[in-house]
């Protein structure tokens, strides 16, 4: 008997995208519920009282919070034949390390880049590209971060690709020029149905970023 | 073939202490290498070029970085005794969530207690107490977070106890008064030899912080 799976989410969220991809990789049916972050639902506040953030996976009424913890939970609960994390402990440690790097460095660089302008923006752009280049170095000549198979680190990073176009236009730079191998990897990932279905259209994302920027500037 | 296990560490580090406890629980023989963080060894820089931080576990020449990643690794490699994480995926997610919460909150808040004064310090104190209370609530009536025995979350949290005296003294408050159940839990943990021999003395940590404040020019 399948228990109900609900994902509390927000369409532009890279963290929400991770959960969507993982669920689809495992072929899990889920009810994706869009949250209005300026007016959070009682369900969200009840299911994630500590952080009050999305994504939240609710499985059989029980919440799992924090995107990488959600992805690991999905991996451990469903589809043991097609694991996202490798089986070797050392390779698992590497995968966890790099997913943590995405959260610690790339996301942080992105958060600095987003609201910045002028000189601060130039510095932030540089930092962001540097962090992407480190990932590109880690990818090397492999098809995916885990090797031949799409896995945990790919899931943790690929959502950032949906923001590339918008960032490039707003901050005036080309990620493809700086990190061609990484963009090639992203395009490879986008050919997977789970990824293509889970990432929003990049133009829609650009419009969202533009609107957010205007709002921030108006404040 | 004997395993070679080295732990690159720094004696007052809560993150290092986590690894010491886990290795002790698993009965793993290892070489402890003290790092001078103002003069990092070539080995450290080679084994953790990305973050250049301790702790680093070097197992047969291969590095594992980030304390929670190291805990997972230790649990998975030396899986024959003392499981650190529960076997149920939902409980694993809960343990991971709270360890992540500790990492998001405690270190930075604690740091503010001895690097700031006035309003900023008061705000940090309040937030730290609230966070400790939340963790105390999560323990409930269980002897340990892991249930009857020490587990992943116990190991993630208990090293912070060594810094409580320093936090209390600089912040002018009593954690025991605010969170008596949590202190009762730390006392239970300290009765376990693998924990008490892995932790450092709170007085030594306090003296270390005092020295650090002088060196950083903080009043």
Interface residues (C-beta under 8 A of the other chain):
Chain A: X50 X59 X62 X64 X65 X66 X69 X70 X72 X73 X76 X77 X89 X90 X92 X93 X96 X97 X100 X101 X134
Chain B: X50 X59 X62 X64 X65 X66 X69 X70 X72 X73 X76 X77 X89 X90 X92 X93 X96 X97 X100 X101 X134
